Amino acid sequence: MTRILADLPDEDLEKLDALAASNRTSRAATIRAAVKLYLSQRGDDRSWIDRGYGLWADRDDLSDSVSYQRAIRDDRAPGEDV
């Protein structure tokens, strides 16, 4: 385990100490638990592709991708670069 040094505002440190006392844990154990929870909620263990997969699946305002591409292509003049 690696030791780190972190600067916290006094009011955050007071809240951290109160939380540690109410859970009957040390300040360090409370910080470790908070970091673990933060990292698990962020989902950083998945790639950006996995995190975005299915994000728009429930959107009713979007047509299928081929229709979208055709509409975009029809909106430009023939031979005009995108």
mmCIF file of the N, C-alpha and C atoms, coordinates in Angstrom:
data_MODEL
# 
_entry.id   MODEL 
# 
loop_
_atom_site.group_PDB 
_atom_site.id 
_atom_site.type_symbol 
_atom_site.label_atom_id 
_atom_site.label_alt_id 
_atom_site.label_comp_id 
_atom_site.label_asym_id 
_atom_site.label_entity_id 
_atom_site.label_seq_id 
_atom_site.pdbx_PDB_ins_code 
_atom_site.Cartn_x 
_atom_site.Cartn_y 
_atom_site.Cartn_z 
_atom_site.occupancy 
_atom_site.B_iso_or_equiv 
_atom_site.pdbx_formal_charge 
_atom_site.auth_seq_id 
_atom_site.auth_comp_id 
_atom_site.auth_asym_id 
_atom_site.auth_atom_id 
_atom_site.pdbx_PDB_model_num 
ATOM 1   N N  . MET A 1 1  ? 0.855   -1.163 0.000   1.00 0.00 ? 1  MET A N  1 
ATOM 2   C CA . MET A 1 1  ? 0.000   0.000  0.000   1.00 0.00 ? 1  MET A CA 1 
ATOM 3   C C  . MET A 1 1  ? 0.905   1.231  0.000   1.00 0.00 ? 1  MET A C  1 
ATOM 4   N N  . THR A 1 2  ? 0.524   2.231  -0.782  1.00 0.00 ? 2  THR A N  1 
ATOM 5   C CA . THR A 1 2  ? 1.302   3.451  -0.906  1.00 0.00 ? 2  THR A CA 1 
ATOM 6   C C  . THR A 1 2  ? 0.703   4.549  -0.040  1.00 0.00 ? 2  THR A C  1 
ATOM 7   N N  . ARG A 1 3  ? 1.547   5.298  0.596   1.00 0.00 ? 3  ARG A N  1 
ATOM 8   C CA . ARG A 1 3  ? 1.116   6.430  1.408   1.00 0.00 ? 3  ARG A CA 1 
ATOM 9   C C  . ARG A 1 3  ? 1.102   7.672  0.538   1.00 0.00 ? 3  ARG A C  1 
ATOM 10  N N  . ILE A 1 4  ? 0.045   8.495  0.683   1.00 0.00 ? 4  ILE A N  1 
ATOM 11  C CA . ILE A 1 4  ? -0.055  9.733  -0.081  1.00 0.00 ? 4  ILE A CA 1 
ATOM 12  C C  . ILE A 1 4  ? -0.261  10.907 0.857   1.00 0.00 ? 4  ILE A C  1 
ATOM 13  N N  . LEU A 1 5  ? -0.056  12.091 0.329   1.00 0.00 ? 5  LEU A N  1 
ATOM 14  C CA . LEU A 1 5  ? -0.290  13.329 1.071   1.00 0.00 ? 5  LEU A CA 1 
ATOM 15  C C  . LEU A 1 5  ? -1.338  14.117 0.308   1.00 0.00 ? 5  LEU A C  1 
ATOM 16  N N  . ALA A 1 6  ? -2.391  14.532 0.980   1.00 0.00 ? 6  ALA A N  1 
ATOM 17  C CA . ALA A 1 6  ? -3.458  15.292 0.325   1.00 0.00 ? 6  ALA A CA 1 
ATOM 18  C C  . ALA A 1 6  ? -3.846  16.474 1.196   1.00 0.00 ? 6  ALA A C  1 
ATOM 19  N N  . ASP A 1 7  ? -4.091  17.604 0.553   1.00 0.00 ? 7  ASP A N  1 
ATOM 20  C CA . ASP A 1 7  ? -4.550  18.801 1.259   1.00 0.00 ? 7  ASP A CA 1 
ATOM 21  C C  . ASP A 1 7  ? -6.062  18.884 1.159   1.00 0.00 ? 7  ASP A C  1 
ATOM 22  N N  . LEU A 1 8  ? -6.728  19.049 2.301   1.00 0.00 ? 8  LEU A N  1 
ATOM 23  C CA . LEU A 1 8  ? -8.180  19.175 2.347   1.00 0.00 ? 8  LEU A CA 1 
ATOM 24  C C  . LEU A 1 8  ? -8.554  20.443 3.087   1.00 0.00 ? 8  LEU A C  1 
ATOM 25  N N  . PRO A 1 9  ? -9.643  21.084 2.688   1.00 0.00 ? 9  PRO A N  1 
ATOM 26  C CA . PRO A 1 9  ? -10.124 22.228 3.458   1.00 0.00 ? 9  PRO A CA 1 
ATOM 27  C C  . PRO A 1 9  ? -10.518 21.787 4.867   1.00 0.00 ? 9  PRO A C  1 
ATOM 28  N N  . ASP A 1 10 ? -10.385 22.691 5.816   1.00 0.00 ? 10 ASP A N  1 
ATOM 29  C CA . ASP A 1 10 ? -10.678 22.356 7.217   1.00 0.00 ? 10 ASP A CA 1 
ATOM 30  C C  . ASP A 1 10 ? -12.090 21.835 7.410   1.00 0.00 ? 10 ASP A C  1 
ATOM 31  N N  . GLU A 1 11 ? -13.068 22.446 6.736   1.00 0.00 ? 11 GLU A N  1 
ATOM 32  C CA . GLU A 1 11 ? -14.459 22.002 6.923   1.00 0.00 ? 11 GLU A CA 1 
ATOM 33  C C  . GLU A 1 11 ? -14.677 20.589 6.387   1.00 0.00 ? 11 GLU A C  1 
ATOM 34  N N  . ASP A 1 12 ? -13.977 20.222 5.299   1.00 0.00 ? 12 ASP A N  1 
ATOM 35  C CA . ASP A 1 12 ? -14.079 18.856 4.785   1.00 0.00 ? 12 ASP A CA 1 
ATOM 36  C C  . ASP A 1 12 ? -13.420 17.861 5.734   1.00 0.00 ? 12 ASP A C  1 
ATOM 37  N N  . LEU A 1 13 ? -12.318 18.262 6.322   1.00 0.00 ? 13 LEU A N  1 
ATOM 38  C CA . LEU A 1 13 ? -11.622 17.400 7.267   1.00 0.00 ? 13 LEU A CA 1 
ATOM 39  C C  . LEU A 1 13 ? -12.469 17.155 8.516   1.00 0.00 ? 13 LEU A C  1 
ATOM 40  N N  . GLU A 1 14 ? -13.168 18.186 8.969   1.00 0.00 ? 14 GLU A N  1 
ATOM 41  C CA . GLU A 1 14 ? -14.057 18.019 10.129  1.00 0.00 ? 14 GLU A CA 1 
ATOM 42  C C  . GLU A 1 14 ? -15.175 17.029 9.814   1.00 0.00 ? 14 GLU A C  1 
ATOM 43  N N  . LYS A 1 15 ? -15.747 17.142 8.619   1.00 0.00 ? 15 LYS A N  1 
ATOM 44  C CA . LYS A 1 15 ? -16.813 16.214 8.220   1.00 0.00 ? 15 LYS A CA 1 
ATOM 45  C C  . LYS A 1 15 ? -16.274 14.795 8.063   1.00 0.00 ? 15 LYS A C  1 
ATOM 46  N N  . LEU A 1 16 ? -15.070 14.685 7.528   1.00 0.00 ? 16 LEU A N  1 
ATOM 47  C CA . LEU A 1 16 ? -14.437 13.375 7.368   1.00 0.00 ? 16 LEU A CA 1 
ATOM 48  C C  . LEU A 1 16 ? -14.200 12.729 8.732   1.00 0.00 ? 16 LEU A C  1 
ATOM 49  N N  . ASP A 1 17 ? -13.687 13.501 9.670   1.00 0.00 ? 17 ASP A N  1 
ATOM 50  C CA . ASP A 1 17 ? -13.443 12.968 11.017  1.00 0.00 ? 17 ASP A CA 1 
ATOM 51  C C  . ASP A 1 17 ? -14.746 12.563 11.696  1.00 0.00 ? 17 ASP A C  1 
ATOM 52  N N  . ALA A 1 18 ? -15.806 13.344 11.491  1.00 0.00 ? 18 ALA A N  1 
ATOM 53  C CA . ALA A 1 18 ? -17.104 13.002 12.084  1.00 0.00 ? 18 ALA A CA 1 
ATOM 54  C C  . ALA A 1 18 ? -17.648 11.710 11.482  1.00 0.00 ? 18 ALA A C  1 
ATOM 55  N N  . LEU A 1 19 ? -17.491 11.560 10.166  1.00 0.00 ? 19 LEU A N  1 
ATOM 56  C CA . LEU A 1 19 ? -17.940 10.341 9.510   1.00 0.00 ? 19 LEU A CA 1 
ATOM 57  C C  . LEU A 1 19 ? -17.141 9.131  9.983   1.00 0.00 ? 19 LEU A C  1 
ATOM 58  N N  . ALA A 1 20 ? -15.840 9.296  10.098  1.00 0.00 ? 20 ALA A N  1 
ATOM 59  C CA . ALA A 1 20 ? -14.992 8.201  10.578  1.00 0.00 ? 20 ALA A CA 1 
ATOM 60  C C  . ALA A 1 20 ? -15.370 7.805  12.004  1.00 0.00 ? 20 ALA A C  1 
ATOM 61  N N  . ALA A 1 21 ? -15.624 8.792  12.841  1.00 0.00 ? 21 ALA A N  1 
ATOM 62  C CA . ALA A 1 21 ? -16.002 8.510  14.232  1.00 0.00 ? 21 ALA A CA 1 
ATOM 63  C C  . ALA A 1 21 ? -17.350 7.793  14.303  1.00 0.00 ? 21 ALA A C  1 
ATOM 64  N N  . SER A 1 22 ? -18.301 8.226  13.457  1.00 0.00 ? 22 SER A N  1 
ATOM 65  C CA . SER A 1 22 ? -19.620 7.586  13.498  1.00 0.00 ? 22 SER A CA 1 
ATOM 66  C C  . SER A 1 22 ? -19.566 6.148  12.979  1.00 0.00 ? 22 SER A C  1 
ATOM 67  N N  . ASN A 1 23 ? -18.630 5.869  12.074  1.00 0.00 ? 23 ASN A N  1 
ATOM 68  C CA . ASN A 1 23 ? -18.462 4.505  11.562  1.00 0.00 ? 23 ASN A CA 1 
ATOM 69  C C  . ASN A 1 23 ? -17.458 3.689  12.364  1.00 0.00 ? 23 ASN A C  1 
ATOM 70  N N  . ARG A 1 24 ? -16.852 4.346  13.352  1.00 0.00 ? 24 ARG A N  1 
ATOM 71  C CA . ARG A 1 24 ? -15.826 3.713  14.199  1.00 0.00 ? 24 ARG A CA 1 
ATOM 72  C C  . ARG A 1 24 ? -14.677 3.153  13.358  1.00 0.00 ? 24 ARG A C  1 
ATOM 73  N N  . THR A 1 25 ? -14.243 3.966  12.397  1.00 0.00 ? 25 THR A N  1 
ATOM 74  C CA . THR A 1 25 ? -13.098 3.617  11.561  1.00 0.00 ? 25 THR A CA 1 
ATOM 75  C C  . THR A 1 25 ? -12.093 4.747  11.619  1.00 0.00 ? 25 THR A C  1 
ATOM 76  N N  . SER A 1 26 ? -10.930 4.493  11.107  1.00 0.00 ? 26 SER A N  1 
ATOM 77  C CA . SER A 1 26 ? -9.914  5.549  11.078  1.00 0.00 ? 26 SER A CA 1 
ATOM 78  C C  . SER A 1 26 ? -10.177 6.500  9.909   1.00 0.00 ? 26 SER A C  1 
ATOM 79  N N  . ARG A 1 27 ? -9.531  7.636  9.956   1.00 0.00 ? 27 ARG A N  1 
ATOM 80  C CA . ARG A 1 27 ? -9.623  8.597  8.865   1.00 0.00 ? 27 ARG A CA 1 
ATOM 81  C C  . ARG A 1 27 ? -9.126  7.959  7.564   1.00 0.00 ? 27 ARG A C  1 
ATOM 82  N N  . ALA A 1 28 ? -8.018  7.235  7.640   1.00 0.00 ? 28 ALA A N  1 
ATOM 83  C CA . ALA A 1 28 ? -7.444  6.604  6.453   1.00 0.00 ? 28 ALA A CA 1 
ATOM 84  C C  . ALA A 1 28 ? -8.382  5.553  5.867   1.00 0.00 ? 28 ALA A C  1 
ATOM 85  N N  . ALA A 1 29 ? -9.011  4.753  6.730   1.00 0.00 ? 29 ALA A N  1 
ATOM 86  C CA . ALA A 1 29 ? -9.941  3.730  6.245   1.00 0.00 ? 29 ALA A CA 1 
ATOM 87  C C  . ALA A 1 29 ? -11.155 4.371  5.585   1.00 0.00 ? 29 ALA A C  1 
ATOM 88  N N  . THR A 1 30 ? -11.609 5.487  6.115   1.00 0.00 ? 30 THR A N  1 
ATOM 89  C CA . THR A 1 30 ? -12.744 6.198  5.529   1.00 0.00 ? 30 THR A CA 1 
ATOM 90  C C  . THR A 1 30 ? -12.379 6.762  4.165   1.00 0.00 ? 30 THR A C  1 
ATOM 91  N N  . ILE A 1 31 ? -11.183 7.306  4.042   1.00 0.00 ? 31 ILE A N  1 
ATOM 92  C CA . ILE A 1 31 ? -10.730 7.836  2.747   1.00 0.00 ? 31 ILE A CA 1 
ATOM 93  C C  . ILE A 1 31 ? -10.582 6.703  1.738   1.00 0.00 ? 31 ILE A C  1 
ATOM 94  N N  . ARG A 1 32 ? -10.019 5.562  2.153   1.00 0.00 ? 32 ARG A N  1 
ATOM 95  C CA . ARG A 1 32 ? -9.880  4.418  1.247   1.00 0.00 ? 32 ARG A CA 1 
ATOM 96  C C  . ARG A 1 32 ? -11.245 3.954  0.738   1.00 0.00 ? 32 ARG A C  1 
ATOM 97  N N  . ALA A 1 33 ? -12.219 3.892  1.639   1.00 0.00 ? 33 ALA A N  1 
ATOM 98  C CA . ALA A 1 33 ? -13.566 3.471  1.248   1.00 0.00 ? 33 ALA A CA 1 
ATOM 99  C C  . ALA A 1 33 ? -14.192 4.477  0.283   1.00 0.00 ? 33 ALA A C  1 
ATOM 100 N N  . ALA A 1 34 ? -13.968 5.764  0.532   1.00 0.00 ? 34 ALA A N  1 
ATOM 101 C CA . ALA A 1 34 ? -14.527 6.801  -0.335  1.00 0.00 ? 34 ALA A CA 1 
ATOM 102 C C  . ALA A 1 34 ? -13.916 6.745  -1.730  1.00 0.00 ? 34 ALA A C  1 
ATOM 103 N N  . VAL A 1 35 ? -12.618 6.533  -1.810  1.00 0.00 ? 35 VAL A N  1 
ATOM 104 C CA . VAL A 1 35 ? -11.946 6.447  -3.111  1.00 0.00 ? 35 VAL A CA 1 
ATOM 105 C C  . VAL A 1 35 ? -12.427 5.215  -3.865  1.00 0.00 ? 35 VAL A C  1 
ATOM 106 N N  . LYS A 1 36 ? -12.560 4.101  -3.169  1.00 0.00 ? 36 LYS A N  1 
ATOM 107 C CA . LYS A 1 36 ? -13.031 2.862  -3.805  1.00 0.00 ? 36 LYS A CA 1 
ATOM 108 C C  . LYS A 1 36 ? -14.446 3.039  -4.346  1.00 0.00 ? 36 LYS A C  1 
ATOM 109 N N  . LEU A 1 37 ? -15.317 3.668  -3.572  1.00 0.00 ? 37 LEU A N  1 
ATOM 110 C CA . LEU A 1 37 ? -16.688 3.915  -4.008  1.00 0.00 ? 37 LEU A CA 1 
ATOM 111 C C  . LEU A 1 37 ? -16.710 4.855  -5.209  1.00 0.00 ? 37 LEU A C  1 
ATOM 112 N N  . TYR A 1 38 ? -15.926 5.912  -5.162  1.00 0.00 ? 38 TYR A N  1 
ATOM 113 C CA . TYR A 1 38 ? -15.851 6.878  -6.262  1.00 0.00 ? 38 TYR A CA 1 
ATOM 114 C C  . TYR A 1 38 ? -15.413 6.198  -7.559  1.00 0.00 ? 38 TYR A C  1 
ATOM 115 N N  . LEU A 1 39 ? -14.383 5.404  -7.488  1.00 0.00 ? 39 LEU A N  1 
ATOM 116 C CA . LEU A 1 39 ? -13.871 4.740  -8.686  1.00 0.00 ? 39 LEU A CA 1 
ATOM 117 C C  . LEU A 1 39 ? -14.860 3.717  -9.237  1.00 0.00 ? 39 LEU A C  1 
ATOM 118 N N  . SER A 1 40 ? -15.564 3.022  -8.362  1.00 0.00 ? 40 SER A N  1 
ATOM 119 C CA . SER A 1 40 ? -16.536 2.034  -8.832  1.00 0.00 ? 40 SER A CA 1 
ATOM 120 C C  . SER A 1 40 ? -17.728 2.706  -9.497  1.00 0.00 ? 40 SER A C  1 
ATOM 121 N N  . GLN A 1 41 ? -18.115 3.872  -9.029  1.00 0.00 ? 41 GLN A N  1 
ATOM 122 C CA . GLN A 1 41 ? -19.249 4.581  -9.619  1.00 0.00 ? 41 GLN A CA 1 
ATOM 123 C C  . GLN A 1 41 ? -18.898 5.215  -10.958 1.00 0.00 ? 41 GLN A C  1 
ATOM 124 N N  . ARG A 1 42 ? -17.653 5.558  -11.145 1.00 0.00 ? 42 ARG A N  1 
ATOM 125 C CA . ARG A 1 42 ? -17.229 6.166  -12.412 1.00 0.00 ? 42 ARG A CA 1 
ATOM 126 C C  . ARG A 1 42 ? -17.175 5.144  -13.535 1.00 0.00 ? 42 ARG A C  1 
ATOM 127 N N  . GLY A 1 43 ? -16.953 3.903  -13.221 1.00 0.00 ? 43 GLY A N  1 
ATOM 128 C CA . GLY A 1 43 ? -16.903 2.864  -14.236 1.00 0.00 ? 43 GLY A CA 1 
ATOM 129 C C  . GLY A 1 43 ? -15.697 2.987  -15.142 1.00 0.00 ? 43 GLY A C  1 
ATOM 130 N N  . ASP A 1 44 ? -14.595 3.454  -14.619 1.00 0.00 ? 44 ASP A N  1 
ATOM 131 C CA . ASP A 1 44 ? -13.405 3.666  -15.429 1.00 0.00 ? 44 ASP A CA 1 
ATOM 132 C C  . ASP A 1 44 ? -12.746 2.375  -15.885 1.00 0.00 ? 44 ASP A C  1 
ATOM 133 N N  . ASP A 1 45 ? -13.211 1.254  -15.388 1.00 0.00 ? 45 ASP A N  1 
ATOM 134 C CA . ASP A 1 45 ? -12.601 -0.006 -15.793 1.00 0.00 ? 45 ASP A CA 1 
ATOM 135 C C  . ASP A 1 45 ? -13.103 -0.450 -17.165 1.00 0.00 ? 45 ASP A C  1 
ATOM 136 N N  . ARG A 1 46 ? -14.102 0.260  -17.686 1.00 0.00 ? 46 ARG A N  1 
ATOM 137 C CA . ARG A 1 46 ? -14.605 -0.064 -19.020 1.00 0.00 ? 46 ARG A CA 1 
ATOM 138 C C  . ARG A 1 46 ? -14.070 0.953  -20.028 1.00 0.00 ? 46 ARG A C  1 
ATOM 139 N N  . SER A 1 47 ? -13.966 0.561  -21.270 1.00 0.00 ? 47 SER A N  1 
ATOM 140 C CA . SER A 1 47 ? -13.504 1.482  -22.302 1.00 0.00 ? 47 SER A CA 1 
ATOM 141 C C  . SER A 1 47 ? -14.596 2.504  -22.612 1.00 0.00 ? 47 SER A C  1 
ATOM 142 N N  . TRP A 1 48 ? -14.251 3.563  -23.304 1.00 0.00 ? 48 TRP A N  1 
ATOM 143 C CA . TRP A 1 48 ? -15.244 4.581  -23.650 1.00 0.00 ? 48 TRP A CA 1 
ATOM 144 C C  . TRP A 1 48 ? -16.300 3.998  -24.589 1.00 0.00 ? 48 TRP A C  1 
ATOM 145 N N  . ILE A 1 49 ? -15.949 3.011  -25.352 1.00 0.00 ? 49 ILE A N  1 
ATOM 146 C CA . ILE A 1 49 ? -16.925 2.371  -26.239 1.00 0.00 ? 49 ILE A CA 1 
ATOM 147 C C  . ILE A 1 49 ? -17.947 1.604  -25.403 1.00 0.00 ? 49 ILE A C  1 
ATOM 148 N N  . ASP A 1 50 ? -17.466 0.845  -24.425 1.00 0.00 ? 50 ASP A N  1 
ATOM 149 C CA . ASP A 1 50 ? -18.375 0.088  -23.560 1.00 0.00 ? 50 ASP A CA 1 
ATOM 150 C C  . ASP A 1 50 ? -19.273 1.015  -22.748 1.00 0.00 ? 50 ASP A C  1 
ATOM 151 N N  . ARG A 1 51 ? -18.723 2.134  -22.277 1.00 0.00 ? 51 ARG A N  1 
ATOM 152 C CA . ARG A 1 51 ? -19.535 3.070  -21.496 1.00 0.00 ? 51 ARG A CA 1 
ATOM 153 C C  . ARG A 1 51 ? -20.617 3.728  -22.349 1.00 0.00 ? 51 ARG A C  1 
ATOM 154 N N  . GLY A 1 52 ? -20.355 3.913  -23.639 1.00 0.00 ? 52 GLY A N  1 
ATOM 155 C CA . GLY A 1 52 ? -21.325 4.570  -24.504 1.00 0.00 ? 52 GLY A CA 1 
ATOM 156 C C  . GLY A 1 52 ? -22.287 3.635  -25.201 1.00 0.00 ? 52 GLY A C  1 
ATOM 157 N N  . TYR A 1 53 ? -22.017 2.331  -25.136 1.00 0.00 ? 53 TYR A N  1 
ATOM 158 C CA . TYR A 1 53 ? -22.851 1.363  -25.856 1.00 0.00 ? 53 TYR A CA 1 
ATOM 159 C C  . TYR A 1 53 ? -24.295 1.423  -25.365 1.00 0.00 ? 53 TYR A C  1 
ATOM 160 N N  . GLY A 1 54 ? -25.211 1.609  -26.302 1.00 0.00 ? 54 GLY A N  1 
ATOM 161 C CA . GLY A 1 54 ? -26.634 1.609  -25.975 1.00 0.00 ? 54 GLY A CA 1 
ATOM 162 C C  . GLY A 1 54 ? -27.143 2.893  -25.372 1.00 0.00 ? 54 GLY A C  1 
ATOM 163 N N  . LEU A 1 55 ? -26.320 3.919  -25.340 1.00 0.00 ? 55 LEU A N  1 
ATOM 164 C CA . LEU A 1 55 ? -26.709 5.171  -24.700 1.00 0.00 ? 55 LEU A CA 1 
ATOM 165 C C  . LEU A 1 55 ? -27.935 5.794  -25.355 1.00 0.00 ? 55 LEU A C  1 
ATOM 166 N N  . TRP A 1 56 ? -28.066 5.653  -26.662 1.00 0.00 ? 56 TRP A N  1 
ATOM 167 C CA . TRP A 1 56 ? -29.187 6.253  -27.379 1.00 0.00 ? 56 TRP A CA 1 
ATOM 168 C C  . TRP A 1 56 ? -30.226 5.224  -27.771 1.00 0.00 ? 56 TRP A C  1 
ATOM 169 N N  . ALA A 1 57 ? -30.185 4.053  -27.217 1.00 0.00 ? 57 ALA A N  1 
ATOM 170 C CA . ALA A 1 57 ? -31.078 2.963  -27.630 1.00 0.00 ? 57 ALA A CA 1 
ATOM 171 C C  . ALA A 1 57 ? -32.550 3.298  -27.426 1.00 0.00 ? 57 ALA A C  1 
ATOM 172 N N  . ASP A 1 58 ? -32.881 4.057  -26.419 1.00 0.00 ? 58 ASP A N  1 
ATOM 173 C CA . ASP A 1 58 ? -34.280 4.350  -26.107 1.00 0.00 ? 58 ASP A CA 1 
ATOM 174 C C  . ASP A 1 58 ? -34.774 5.654  -26.719 1.00 0.00 ? 58 ASP A C  1 
ATOM 175 N N  . ARG A 1 59 ? -33.959 6.277  -27.569 1.00 0.00 ? 59 ARG A N  1 
ATOM 176 C CA . ARG A 1 59 ? -34.367 7.549  -28.181 1.00 0.00 ? 59 ARG A CA 1 
ATOM 177 C C  . ARG A 1 59 ? -35.362 7.284  -29.304 1.00 0.00 ? 59 ARG A C  1 
ATOM 178 N N  . ASP A 1 60 ? -36.544 7.897  -29.206 1.00 0.00 ? 60 ASP A N  1 
ATOM 179 C CA . ASP A 1 60 ? -37.573 7.733  -30.229 1.00 0.00 ? 60 ASP A CA 1 
ATOM 180 C C  . ASP A 1 60 ? -37.455 8.779  -31.330 1.00 0.00 ? 60 ASP A C  1 
ATOM 181 N N  . ASP A 1 61 ? -36.696 9.836  -31.083 1.00 0.00 ? 61 ASP A N  1 
ATOM 182 C CA . ASP A 1 61 ? -36.600 10.921 -32.046 1.00 0.00 ? 61 ASP A CA 1 
ATOM 183 C C  . ASP A 1 61 ? -35.551 10.671 -33.120 1.00 0.00 ? 61 ASP A C  1 
ATOM 184 N N  . LEU A 1 62 ? -34.829 9.573  -33.048 1.00 0.00 ? 62 LEU A N  1 
ATOM 185 C CA . LEU A 1 62 ? -33.793 9.254  -34.023 1.00 0.00 ? 62 LEU A CA 1 
ATOM 186 C C  . LEU A 1 62 ? -34.240 8.096  -34.902 1.00 0.00 ? 62 LEU A C  1 
ATOM 187 N N  . SER A 1 63 ? -34.001 8.252  -36.189 1.00 0.00 ? 63 SER A N  1 
ATOM 188 C CA . SER A 1 63 ? -34.295 7.142  -37.094 1.00 0.00 ? 63 SER A CA 1 
ATOM 189 C C  . SER A 1 63 ? -33.073 6.230  -37.161 1.00 0.00 ? 63 SER A C  1 
ATOM 190 N N  . ASP A 1 64 ? -33.129 5.250  -38.021 1.00 0.00 ? 64 ASP A N  1 
ATOM 191 C CA . ASP A 1 64 ? -31.975 4.364  -38.128 1.00 0.00 ? 64 ASP A CA 1 
ATOM 192 C C  . ASP A 1 64 ? -30.813 5.098  -38.793 1.00 0.00 ? 64 ASP A C  1 
ATOM 193 N N  . SER A 1 65 ? -29.624 4.591  -38.645 1.00 0.00 ? 65 SER A N  1 
ATOM 194 C CA . SER A 1 65 ? -28.415 5.288  -39.090 1.00 0.00 ? 65 SER A CA 1 
ATOM 195 C C  . SER A 1 65 ? -28.353 5.457  -40.597 1.00 0.00 ? 65 SER A C  1 
ATOM 196 N N  . VAL A 1 66 ? -28.855 4.507  -41.363 1.00 0.00 ? 66 VAL A N  1 
ATOM 197 C CA . VAL A 1 66 ? -28.826 4.616  -42.823 1.00 0.00 ? 66 VAL A CA 1 
ATOM 198 C C  . VAL A 1 66 ? -29.726 5.771  -43.275 1.00 0.00 ? 66 VAL A C  1 
ATOM 199 N N  . SER A 1 67 ? -30.903 5.879  -42.693 1.00 0.00 ? 67 SER A N  1 
ATOM 200 C CA . SER A 1 67 ? -31.787 6.996  -43.031 1.00 0.00 ? 67 SER A CA 1 
ATOM 201 C C  . SER A 1 67 ? -31.148 8.326  -42.677 1.00 0.00 ? 67 SER A C  1 
ATOM 202 N N  . TYR A 1 68 ? -30.484 8.365  -41.552 1.00 0.00 ? 68 TYR A N  1 
ATOM 203 C CA . TYR A 1 68 ? -29.795 9.583  -41.134 1.00 0.00 ? 68 TYR A CA 1 
ATOM 204 C C  . TYR A 1 68 ? -28.697 9.954  -42.134 1.00 0.00 ? 68 TYR A C  1 
ATOM 205 N N  . GLN A 1 69 ? -27.900 8.981  -42.546 1.00 0.00 ? 69 GLN A N  1 
ATOM 206 C CA . GLN A 1 69 ? -26.831 9.242  -43.510 1.00 0.00 ? 69 GLN A CA 1 
ATOM 207 C C  . GLN A 1 69 ? -27.390 9.730  -44.840 1.00 0.00 ? 69 GLN A C  1 
ATOM 208 N N  . ARG A 1 70 ? -28.464 9.129  -45.297 1.00 0.00 ? 70 ARG A N  1 
ATOM 209 C CA . ARG A 1 70 ? -29.070 9.567  -46.567 1.00 0.00 ? 70 ARG A CA 1 
ATOM 210 C C  . ARG A 1 70 ? -29.585 10.994 -46.456 1.00 0.00 ? 70 ARG A C  1 
ATOM 211 N N  . ALA A 1 71 ? -30.201 11.322 -45.334 1.00 0.00 ? 71 ALA A N  1 
ATOM 212 C CA . ALA A 1 71 ? -30.709 12.679 -45.144 1.00 0.00 ? 71 ALA A CA 1 
ATOM 213 C C  . ALA A 1 71 ? -29.580 13.693 -45.123 1.00 0.00 ? 71 ALA A C  1 
ATOM 214 N N  . ILE A 1 72 ? -28.495 13.356 -44.490 1.00 0.00 ? 72 ILE A N  1 
ATOM 215 C CA . ILE A 1 72 ? -27.338 14.258 -44.455 1.00 0.00 ? 72 ILE A CA 1 
ATOM 216 C C  . ILE A 1 72 ? -26.755 14.425 -45.853 1.00 0.00 ? 72 ILE A C  1 
ATOM 217 N N  . ARG A 1 73 ? -26.642 13.343 -46.581 1.00 0.00 ? 73 ARG A N  1 
ATOM 218 C CA . ARG A 1 73 ? -26.066 13.401 -47.935 1.00 0.00 ? 73 ARG A CA 1 
ATOM 219 C C  . ARG A 1 73 ? -26.959 14.180 -48.887 1.00 0.00 ? 73 ARG A C  1 
ATOM 220 N N  . ASP A 1 74 ? -28.273 14.051 -48.728 1.00 0.00 ? 74 ASP A N  1 
ATOM 221 C CA . ASP A 1 74 ? -29.195 14.781 -49.593 1.00 0.00 ? 74 ASP A CA 1 
ATOM 222 C C  . ASP A 1 74 ? -29.164 16.275 -49.317 1.00 0.00 ? 74 ASP A C  1 
ATOM 223 N N  . ASP A 1 75 ? -28.687 16.656 -48.176 1.00 0.00 ? 75 ASP A N  1 
ATOM 224 C CA . ASP A 1 75 ? -28.674 18.058 -47.772 1.00 0.00 ? 75 ASP A CA 1 
ATOM 225 C C  . ASP A 1 75 ? -27.520 18.830 -48.408 1.00 0.00 ? 75 ASP A C  1 
ATOM 226 N N  . ARG A 1 76 ? -26.604 18.128 -49.068 1.00 0.00 ? 76 ARG A N  1 
ATOM 227 C CA . ARG A 1 76 ? -25.475 18.813 -49.692 1.00 0.00 ? 76 ARG A CA 1 
ATOM 228 C C  . ARG A 1 76 ? -25.576 18.716 -51.198 1.00 0.00 ? 76 ARG A C  1 
ATOM 229 N N  . ALA A 1 77 ? -24.895 19.628 -51.855 1.00 0.00 ? 77 ALA A N  1 
ATOM 230 C CA . ALA A 1 77 ? -24.902 19.641 -53.309 1.00 0.00 ? 77 ALA A CA 1 
ATOM 231 C C  . ALA A 1 77 ? -24.088 18.469 -53.841 1.00 0.00 ? 77 ALA A C  1 
ATOM 232 N N  . PRO A 1 78 ? -24.427 17.964 -55.009 1.00 0.00 ? 78 PRO A N  1 
ATOM 233 C CA . PRO A 1 78 ? -23.645 16.857 -55.588 1.00 0.00 ? 78 PRO A CA 1 
ATOM 234 C C  . PRO A 1 78 ? -22.185 17.241 -55.763 1.00 0.00 ? 78 PRO A C  1 
ATOM 235 N N  . GLY A 1 79 ? -21.295 16.367 -55.354 1.00 0.00 ? 79 GLY A N  1 
ATOM 236 C CA . GLY A 1 79 ? -19.867 16.618 -55.458 1.00 0.00 ? 79 GLY A CA 1 
ATOM 237 C C  . GLY A 1 79 ? -19.304 17.483 -54.351 1.00 0.00 ? 79 GLY A C  1 
ATOM 238 N N  . GLU A 1 80 ? -20.152 17.997 -53.488 1.00 0.00 ? 80 GLU A N  1 
ATOM 239 C CA . GLU A 1 80 ? -19.660 18.833 -52.378 1.00 0.00 ? 80 GLU A CA 1 
ATOM 240 C C  . GLU A 1 80 ? -19.091 17.942 -51.290 1.00 0.00 ? 80 GLU A C  1 
ATOM 241 N N  . ASP A 1 81 ? -17.918 18.308 -50.805 1.00 0.00 ? 81 ASP A N  1 
ATOM 242 C CA . ASP A 1 81 ? -17.301 17.537 -49.732 1.00 0.00 ? 81 ASP A CA 1 
ATOM 243 C C  . ASP A 1 81 ? -18.014 17.784 -48.416 1.00 0.00 ? 81 ASP A C  1 
ATOM 244 N N  . VAL A 1 82 ? -18.030 16.778 -47.618 1.00 0.00 ? 82 VAL A N  1 
ATOM 245 C CA . VAL A 1 82 ? -18.669 16.887 -46.297 1.00 0.00 ? 82 VAL A CA 1 
ATOM 246 C C  . VAL A 1 82 ? -17.762 17.631 -45.353 1.00 0.00 ? 82 VAL A C  1 
# 
